Amino acid sequence: MTHTEIEEKVKAFLIDDLEIAPEKIKPEARLKEDIGIDSLDFVDIVVIVEKTFGFKIKPEELSKVKLFSEFCDYIESKISA
C-alpha cells in the first residue's frame, strides 16, 4: 500500500466516522489543535486503524505523533515492517 493510499484511507475514516471537516485534514495539520481530535476520538481511531490496517497500536508510540502526516507515516511504518 502506498503512502497516498494510506492518507486517503485515513482521511476517509476521519471524515466519515469522526465527522471531521475535509478542509481541516492537511499533512501539516496538528491532530489535536488543528483537526480537533480529542482523547475519545483517539480510542475510535485505534479501533478503526486496527481493523483497517491489521496491526495493534501501542499508546506510547502514538503519543509521539502530533501531525496528520506523522500519523500516516506511523501507519506506513507498521504495515511495511
C-alpha positions in Angstrom: 0.0 0.0 0.0 1.4 3.4 -1.0 1.6 6.4 1.3 -1.0 8.2 -0.8 -3.4 5.2 -0.3 -2.8 5.3 3.4 -3.5 9.0 3.5 -6.8 8.6 1.6 -8.0 5.8 3.9 -7.2 7.8 7.0 -8.9 10.9 5.6 -11.9 8.8 4.7 -12.5 7.5 8.2 -11.8 10.8 9.8 -14.4 12.4 7.6 -17.0 9.5 7.7 -16.6 8.1 11.2 -15.5 11.1 13.2 -17.3 13.8 11.1 -14.2 16.0 10.7 -14.4 18.7 8.0 -12.3 17.7 5.0 -10.6 21.1 4.8 -9.1 20.6 8.2 -7.2 17.5 7.1 -3.8 18.6 5.7 -0.4 16.9 6.0 0.9 19.7 8.3 -2.3 19.8 10.5 -1.9 19.0 14.2 -4.2 16.2 15.2 -5.4 17.8 18.4 -5.2 21.5 17.8 -6.0 21.8 14.1 -8.1 18.8 13.3 -9.8 18.7 16.8 -9.2 15.1 17.7 -9.8 14.5 21.4 -9.0 11.5 23.6 -12.3 9.8 22.9 -11.7 10.2 19.2 -8.3 8.6 19.6 -10.0 5.5 21.1 -12.2 5.3 18.0 -9.2 5.8 15.7 -7.2 3.0 17.4 -10.1 0.6 16.7 -10.6 1.8 13.1 -6.8 1.6 12.3 -6.6 -1.9 13.8 -9.5 -3.1 11.7 -8.5 -1.3 8.5 -4.7 -1.9 8.5 -4.4 -5.0 10.7 -2.0 -4.1 13.4 -2.2 -3.1 17.1 -1.4 0.4 18.1 0.8 0.9 21.1 -0.3 4.0 23.1 3.3 5.0 23.9 4.2 5.1 20.1 1.1 7.1 19.3 1.9 9.7 22.0 4.8 10.9 19.8 2.6 11.5 16.8 1.5 15.1 16.5 0.8 15.9 12.8 -1.5 14.2 10.3 1.5 13.4 8.1 3.3 11.8 11.1 0.2 9.7 11.8 0.2 8.4 8.2 4.0 7.8 8.4 3.4 5.8 11.6 0.8 3.6 9.9 3.0 3.1 6.8 6.0 2.1 9.1 3.8 -0.6 10.8 2.3 -2.1 7.7 5.5 -2.2 5.7 7.5 -3.7 8.6 
